[in-house]
């Protein structure tokens, strides 16, 4: 006779965040990890937050983020343990089962080590909940650090925006200056002011980046677009989708903008709802034999004066998923704007599927108000102290990069692109480990150190001048909030790097960090002073760099059902082929679907493909070296710690350390 064993739910089934789960299901996934020999999962003794802890036996060192990523491929997020502890063996009871008491004792010690601090009031609960939502993490405590969890400047905007939705006020600068949540909570206040929720209409002053566009563009102002192509589930009703976009365009005033040219200048105007007609088209498969050619026609169809300046096309397919193409003129959107639009898509679609009334979060201050405030800010003289700094930068000699073809043209149609992407594991280290060391290096610091080293190596120069792009939504005053405002806010400002420590990567990183930290207000003042304050800055860097942060995996509902997924197929020319490019080399980095993508765009009439292959290879090589170096034990690099000796050079700091 065989023996029957009753595997009841008393020991293995627990409730986590409203879900009943079997702990053995998590253990079974852990046990198929190639480096894990044995695993056990428990719910901690104090389970008011439903915290799970995993114990594992392994001969190999495994990073916590790698195990979490491994589990996420098979399990929903609420089943991912918050803590992972390596042990020599799983303790067993006399009956041959896991010794829960012994595991809980290990858990208690582990909690003491990690100093988990749980929220105790409404503000703390809101902060923890929002950070978990934005950074896609679970069961964190107030001891957690925003950067360690994968935060960046773009994510800080989302934190501020969602806190405002709950009635709290926090600035973007607060998030970046006080990344430990236990300290950040002290800067959160109740939101006592409210932005204008009405329809914004009338003349709107041009922003610095918009003036830059009209100043530097010589042909076809109407054709300068940004596009997103999504794969979309077929089970979403077309009329509902059109209505959702109608609501989004009504809500975000800048999407109803128009532009008119006078004899001397361009002006922009915000239309009301009744004057704006949504452009939403459904295209059946038999109507577009050549998808890219069809998209090219769409890209060329914008008119700044007549509008609309955002267009949505639903490409129906007889099989597979449909495609949703969203195109907007760059004058009314930027990278952060797209995140806001995607978040609103998710909110409205979720409300549709749960039979709730459509309602979007409250508006932040309008683009019109932001430009009026910014113009007054410049006129008030509050940027006076920055004039000396930007004047010194402007006076720097830009060392020209040596072209392979000296007289080659630099038009959009000459463009070539090289790219690489990191695997998920390496990207996870890049996102979560860089700030968790003595150098406190955020992602942008690493990328700029890599950029300057690779340019120096390939073009054989130690003087590197770069135009940096920023999100432009700086927290310059308590009475201004544009965290949920759609529009073109981008800042563009020059930075000069001197590469003095090629052989010592950590020293070079500290040099770059020092240079970045001395930039006032994240570069906001350069464009404001030049285009609103009349300063005659003429510096023209030949390289532009932009880190767009984490764009996620698509648009998800609250229950993690993914209705949209980003796809990278060609969607036609977003910029006219005959337009002059504004730089020699454009380098951008973005995280999509958990992988970091780096793109280098250049003119094939000026540079050989082999030169750009070398640049790409150098960039990837230096980036992987930094990730490996900064993910290792920081004690290995004790000599080059950033000891915050302000005013001293890195060479002087190292001399002090060697004493």
Number of C-alpha atoms within 10 A of each C-alpha: 3 4 5 6 6 6 8 8 11 7 12 15 16 18 14 17 12 9 11 11 16 16 20 16 14 21 19 13 15 24 16 13 15 9 16 18 14 19 24 24 24 23 22 20 14 9 12 10 15 20 23 24 21 23 23 21 18 17 10 9 9 12 12 14 15 15 18 19 16 18 20 14 10 11 15 11 16 19 22 22 22 18 21 19 15 17 14 11 14 18 15 14 11 7 7 8 10 15 15 18 13 14 21 16 13 14 23 14 12 16 15 9 9 12 13 15 14 17 18 9 8 9 19 20 15 18 24 22 18 19 23 16 15 16 20 12 18 20 19 22 19 21 16 18 21 22 26 19 21 23 25 21 21 21 23 24 24 23 24 25 27 23 22 23 16 16 15 18 20 25 22 22 18 18 26 16 10 16 21 17 21 18 16 20 21 13 12 19 14 13 14 8 11 14 15 13 12 10 14 23 16 12 15 21 20 23 26 26 19 19 20 15 15 15 12 11 15 10 12 13 16 21 21 20 21 21 20 16 20 22 20 23 16 15 9 13 9 14 9 13 17 19 14 19 20 17 18 18 19 19 23 23 25 27 25 25 27 23 19 12 11 7 5 6 10 15 16 21 20 22 19 15 17 7 8 19 12 21 15 19 15 13 14 13 14 10 11 14 9 9 15 15 15 14 20 17 12 17 25 18 14 22 16 18 16 12 21 20 27 23 21 19 19 22 20 20 14 9 8 11 16 19 22 22 18 17 23 24 26 21 29 23 24 19 20 26 20 19 20 19 19 15 17 21 22 20 20 24 21 18 16 16 10 9 9 11 9 13 11 16 14 17 23 21 20 25 25 23 18 20 17 15 15 19 20 13 16 16 14 10 11 11 18 13 11 18 15 10 15 22 16 9 18 19 11 13 14 16 13 15 17 13 16 14 13 10 9 14 15 21 18 20 18 17 17 16 16 16 17 16 17 18 12 17 16 17 19 20 18 25 23 20 24 26 23 17 16 17 18 17 19 22 21 18 21 21 23 22 24 25 24 24 28 23 22 20 17 17 15 11 17 18 18 24 25 24 21 19 19 22 22 19 25 21 18 15 10 10 11 20 28 23 26 26 25 27 25 25 27 21 23 24 23 20 18 20 19 17 20 15 17 16 9 10 17 21 21 21 25 23 20 21 21 18 15 18 11 11 17 15 16 20 23 23 27 28 22 21 22 18 21 20 17 10 15 11 16 10 17 16 23 18 22 22 20 19 20 19 21 22 20 19 16 19 24 20 18 11 9 10 10 15 18 23 19 19 14 10 11 12 19 17 22 21 21 20 13 13 17 18 21 17 17 19 21 20 19 17 21 19 21 17 15 20 21 21 17 20 15 20 19 25 25 20 20 19 20 15 17 9 14 21 15 14 21 22 16 19 24 20 13 19 22 17 14 21 18 15 16 25 18 13 11 14 10 10 13 11 15 20 19 20 11 9 10 9 9 10 13 20 14 12 20 17 12 10 13 9 5
